[in-house]
Amino acid sequence: MKSSTLCVAVAPLLALSCTNPRAASGQAGAQLAYEPAVVTLSGTLTVAMKYGTPNYGENPATDQKLQIPILRLDHPASVLGDSTSETNRESFSNVKEIQLLFNQAGAHRQLINRHVVVTGTLSRAMSGRHFTDVVLSVRAIRRAD
């Protein structure tokens, strides 16, 4: 039987209280779940330069230079592996940075170097363009109050 999750945001701390212990939280020491669980996290939106194709840094002169949006979490978190998933089995502890994946390029530019709240789903890095162990597919992002 699938359990439902009830989450309540507590202002002004931007903490999240959930009835499902595997659901998301912006609190210190939070245990986060992979997709399909929806998580809400807070931190500073930064941009990191990373090398892309063709050689991902082996030949910086010819490799593509990518600007990667990274959320530096307010508090380190743990991401719990899902034993029923083929791709999201691995757990991670002390996660401090998560790459953000946006559907629309540039939608986040005005929030760079700002404290933000991001909602979305987590998954394990699966491609050469994923630069952190865990990535977050963004559903919503806003400046923290």
Sequence and secondary structure as in RCSB ss.txt:
>XXXX:A:sequence
MKSSTLCVAVAPLLALSCTNPRAASGQAGAQLAYEPAVVTLSGTLTVAMKYGTPNYGENPATDQKLQIPILRLDH
PASVLGDSTSETNRESFSNVKEIQLLFNQAGAHRQLINRHVVVTGTLSRAMSGRHFTDVVLSVRAIRRAD
>XXXX:A:secstr
      EEEETTTTEEEESSTTS   STT EEE TTS EEEEEEEEEEEEE TTTTTSSTTTS EEEEEEEEEEE
EEEEE  TT SSS   EEEEEEEEEE SSTTTTGGGTTSEEEEEEEEEE  STT  SSEEEEEEEEEE  
